[in-house]
Amino acid sequence: MTGHEASAYLRERHAIRRTAATLAKLRCVGGGPPFRKAGRDVIYEASELDAWAGKVKSGPLASTSEGRWCVLAGP
């Protein structure tokens, strides 16, 4: 699927909001889902988007103070 289709897929299937532009930036800087090239076209596979979504989503949390979501104030 294209970047726009991948963006919609992530939003609808995994509630992850990444625009096509953000996915394009992540292709350059890293940290985004795996992709393939077909000439000048970029292609995302649903199975790879699913695997990436599983890596970036946290498990269930009971509070924002759990895990990396809490930023502690310094002294």
KOLSESE-549825 format. One line per 2 residues: number of its first residue (from 1); for each residue x, y, z of C-alpha. Coordinates in steps of 0.25 Angstrom, whole numbers, plus 5000, padded with zeros to 4 digits. Layout:
NUM) X Y Z  ...;
! end
This chain:
1) 5000 5000 5000  5004 5014 4998;
3) 5008 5024 5009  4994 5030 5009;
5) 4988 5016 5010  4998 5012 5021;
7) 4994 5024 5029  4980 5021 5028;
9) 4982 5006 5031  4990 5010 5044;
11) 4979 5019 5048  4968 5010 5046;
13) 4974 4997 5050  4983 5001 5061;
15) 4979 5015 5065  4993 5020 5062;
17) 4993 5034 5056  5004 5036 5046;
19) 5002 5044 5034  5007 5040 5020;
21) 5017 5052 5022  5022 5046 5035;
23) 5024 5033 5029  5032 5039 5018;
25) 5041 5046 5029  5042 5033 5037;
27) 5047 5026 5024  5059 5036 5024;
29) 5062 5037 5039  5058 5023 5043;
31) 5049 5018 5053  5037 5016 5044;
33) 5031 5003 5039  5038 4995 5028;
35) 5036 4998 5014  5039 4994 5000;
37) 5043 5001 4987  5037 4998 4974;
39) 5044 5008 4965  5041 5021 4970;
41) 5029 5016 4978  5029 5013 4993;
43) 5021 5001 4997  5017 4996 5011;
45) 5012 4982 5014  5000 4980 5024;
47) 5008 4970 5032  5020 4979 5034;
49) 5011 4990 5038  5004 4981 5048;
51) 5018 4976 5054  5023 4991 5055;
53) 5010 4995 5062  5012 4984 5072;
55) 5026 4989 5075  5022 5004 5077;
57) 5009 5002 5085  5010 5000 5100;
59) 5003 4989 5108  4991 4993 5117;
61) 4994 5004 5127  4987 5008 5139;
63) 4993 5021 5141  5002 5031 5133;
65) 5012 5029 5144  5016 5015 5139;
67) 5027 5013 5130  5033 5023 5120;
69) 5021 5032 5120  5024 5039 5133;
71) 5035 5050 5133  5040 5053 5147;
73) 5043 5067 5150  5057 5070 5155;
75) 5061 5075 5169;
! end
